[in-house]
Amino acid sequence: MGDTNKVWRLRNRPVGTIGDEVLSYAEEPIPTPAAGQFLVKMDYLSLDPTNRLWMSDIDQYMPPVAIGEAMRGVVCGTVVSSNHPEFAAGDVVSGLGSWSKYQIGIPGYINKIGALDGISVADAFGLFAVVGPTAYFGLVELGAPQAGETVVVSAAAGAVGSVVGQIAKIKGARAVGLAGSDAKCRWIVEDLGFDAAINYKTENVPEALKRACPKGIDVYFDNVGGDILDACFKQMNLKGRIPTCGLISQYNATGEVPGPSNYPMILMQRLKVEGFIVLDYAARYPEAIAALSGWMREGRLKYRADMHTGLENAVTTLRKLYTGENTGKLMLKV
Ligand SMILES: NC(=O)c1ccc[n+]([C@@H]2O[C@H](COP(=O)([O-])OP(=O)(O)OC[C@H]3O[C@@H](n4cnc5c(N)ncnc54)[C@H](OP(=O)(O)O)[C@@H]3O)[C@@H](O)[C@H]2O)c1
């Protein structure tokens, strides 16, 4: 093959932001697939806020990556050789793999990407592997927005948030997004059709929420936790819903994180706050993909990739999620 493998391995648990000492990047032999396995060459690596959780050993929804193990990641690639009857060289696959140029594909974790007329492999991977189903099930199932209601979403110019606001509009709701720059706020209103945007870094969030949500908040799709969650609690309507999707404001925390002081609103307004992990909906992915791809083809849903290049840049690129330097879905082309 005349090629070697390149692998990122976890060396130390991060403390605070992901330092250079956390992962190593080195050349290794290309693995050989056993019976029932296949070898995948990575084409795209999805960079996700949860990567920081997997590096740590806090209580979480999956076992953390072990020290010395190849870093876990959501990957898309091409089968180069196969010892599995249902996979052949040239198949395009995606799923849960590792930050490695070459890796062993295990069916169930890495599966074929089906035909998606009109949508490129990169876009299908970026939108359908994690982001789209997360936005779809979190908002449609748990948020259940009704026409005329107000949906607020944080990290609204990010991968999940940008899709949540657009689905809210498709469902006939008013969409209000919080994002960390004026350019992001302009993008979600002018290009994506949100009704209002709040720059949470420069505006007084409680006051801005009152202005942007004159009838209160019916659904707050929480991507960040922390102060923004607390401010939203205060303006929730009776029987409001809060799908808890992510808590990125505290993923790099080094000490105890204070709880929300407006927690009593759950009782006063009879709120439903429900956490979810998109993997819970794995069996229903086809439903989400059908809805999302249909809306894309109808021109009602826009998707934006924030594409970088080079597996060697994985860590530097990943850090952009926690500083807000990405707009749309952060990915690497390998
Ligand atoms: N439950 C699930 O199954 C599931 C699946 C996928 C993702 N998620 C969660 O969904 C959230 C969004 O993920 P994503 O992949 O779409 O990432 P993303 O929104 O594309 O990127 C993260 C964004 O978070 C914002 N952010 C970073 N630090 C922040 C802080 N301290 N306060 C407020 N905002 C902050 C930044 O935007 P600004 O410029 O606006 O600050 C950044 O662009 C994450 O919490 C992630 O863990 C959950």
The ligand as an SDF file (V2000), in Angstrom:
LIG
                    3D

 48 52  0  0  0  0  0  0  0  0999 V2000
  -27.5260   15.3180   23.2820 N   0  0  0  0  0  0  0  0  0  0  0  0
  -26.9360   14.9250   22.1650 C   0  0  0  0  0  0  0  0  0  0  0  0
  -27.0930   13.7960   21.6990 O   0  0  0  0  0  0  0  0  0  0  0  0
  -26.0580   15.8870   21.4360 C   0  0  0  0  0  0  0  0  0  0  0  0
  -25.6120   15.6410   20.1300 C   0  0  0  0  0  0  0  0  0  0  0  0
  -24.8310   16.6210   19.4850 C   0  0  0  0  0  0  0  0  0  0  0  0
  -24.4940   17.7810   20.1490 C   0  0  0  0  0  0  0  0  0  0  0  0
  -24.9080   17.9440   21.4270 N   0  0  0  0  0  0  0  0  0  0  0  0
  -24.6150   19.1890   22.1730 C   0  0  0  0  0  0  0  0  0  0  0  0
  -25.1740   20.2680   21.4560 O   0  0  0  0  0  0  0  0  0  0  0  0
  -24.4030   21.4420   21.6710 C   0  0  0  0  0  0  0  0  0  0  0  0
  -24.0130   22.0310   20.3280 C   0  0  0  0  0  0  0  0  0  0  0  0
  -23.1850   21.0920   19.6440 O   0  0  0  0  0  0  0  0  0  0  0  0
  -22.7250   21.3710   18.1520 P   0  0  0  0  0  0  0  0  0  0  0  0
  -22.0570   20.1510   17.6810 O   0  0  0  0  0  0  0  0  0  0  0  0
  -23.8500   21.9210   17.3770 O   0  0  0  0  0  0  0  0  0  0  0  0
  -21.6110   22.4790   18.3670 O   0  0  0  0  0  0  0  0  0  0  0  0
  -21.6310   23.9470   17.7550 P   0  0  0  0  0  0  0  0  0  0  0  0
  -22.8720   24.6220   18.2700 O   0  0  0  0  0  0  0  0  0  0  0  0
  -21.3990   23.8940   16.3060 O   0  0  0  0  0  0  0  0  0  0  0  0
  -20.3490   24.5940   18.4240 O   0  0  0  0  0  0  0  0  0  0  0  0
  -20.3350   24.9400   19.7500 C   0  0  0  0  0  0  0  0  0  0  0  0
  -20.7710   26.4110   19.9300 C   0  0  0  0  0  0  0  0  0  0  0  0
  -21.0620   26.6190   21.3010 O   0  0  0  0  0  0  0  0  0  0  0  0
  -20.9100   27.9770   21.5780 C   0  0  0  0  0  0  0  0  0  0  0  0
  -20.2820   28.1130   22.8940 N   0  0  0  0  0  0  0  0  0  0  0  0
  -19.0460   27.7070   23.2530 C   0  0  0  0  0  0  0  0  0  0  0  0
  -18.8090   28.0170   24.5400 N   0  0  0  0  0  0  0  0  0  0  0  0
  -19.9350   28.6300   24.9830 C   0  0  0  0  0  0  0  0  0  0  0  0
  -20.3040   29.2070   26.2300 C   0  0  0  0  0  0  0  0  0  0  0  0
  -19.4680   29.2060   27.2860 N   0  0  0  0  0  0  0  0  0  0  0  0
  -21.5290   29.7750   26.3490 N   0  0  0  0  0  0  0  0  0  0  0  0
  -22.3760   29.7870   25.3000 C   0  0  0  0  0  0  0  0  0  0  0  0
  -22.0770   29.2550   24.0860 N   0  0  0  0  0  0  0  0  0  0  0  0
  -20.8710   28.6970   23.9450 C   0  0  0  0  0  0  0  0  0  0  0  0
  -20.0340   28.5890   20.4860 C   0  0  0  0  0  0  0  0  0  0  0  0
  -20.8110   29.5090   19.7450 O   0  0  0  0  0  0  0  0  0  0  0  0
  -20.9880   31.0590   20.1780 P   0  0  0  0  0  0  0  0  0  0  0  0
  -20.1630   31.8700   19.2640 O   0  0  0  0  0  0  0  0  0  0  0  0
  -22.4330   31.2750   20.0150 O   0  0  0  0  0  0  0  0  0  0  0  0
  -20.5280   31.1590   21.6020 O   0  0  0  0  0  0  0  0  0  0  0  0
  -19.6760   27.4030   19.6130 C   0  0  0  0  0  0  0  0  0  0  0  0
  -19.6540   27.7310   18.2540 O   0  0  0  0  0  0  0  0  0  0  0  0
  -23.2160   21.0060   22.5270 C   0  0  0  0  0  0  0  0  0  0  0  0
  -23.4900   21.2840   23.8800 O   0  0  0  0  0  0  0  0  0  0  0  0
  -23.1510   19.5130   22.3120 C   0  0  0  0  0  0  0  0  0  0  0  0
  -22.5640   18.8330   23.3780 O   0  0  0  0  0  0  0  0  0  0  0  0
  -25.6820   17.0430   22.0720 C   0  0  0  0  0  0  0  0  0  0  0  0
  1  2  1  0
  2  3  2  0
  2  4  1  0
  4  5  1  0
  4 48  2  0
  5  6  2  0
  6  7  1  0
  7  8  2  0
  8  9  1  0
  8 48  1  0
  9 10  1  0
  9 46  1  0
 10 11  1  0
 11 12  1  0
 11 44  1  0
 12 13  1  0
 13 14  1  0
 14 15  2  0
 14 16  1  0
 14 17  1  0
 17 18  1  0
 18 19  2  0
 18 20  1  0
 18 21  1  0
 21 22  1  0
 22 23  1  0
 23 24  1  0
 23 42  1  0
 24 25  1  0
 25 26  1  0
 25 36  1  0
 26 27  1  0
 26 35  1  0
 27 28  2  0
 28 29  1  0
 29 30  1  0
 29 35  2  0
 30 31  1  0
 30 32  2  0
 32 33  1  0
 33 34  2  0
 34 35  1  0
 36 37  1  0
 36 42  1  0
 37 38  1  0
 38 39  2  0
 38 40  1  0
 38 41  1  0
 42 43  1  0
 44 45  1  0
 44 46  1  0
 46 47  1  0
M  CHG  2   8   1  16  -1
M  END
$$$$
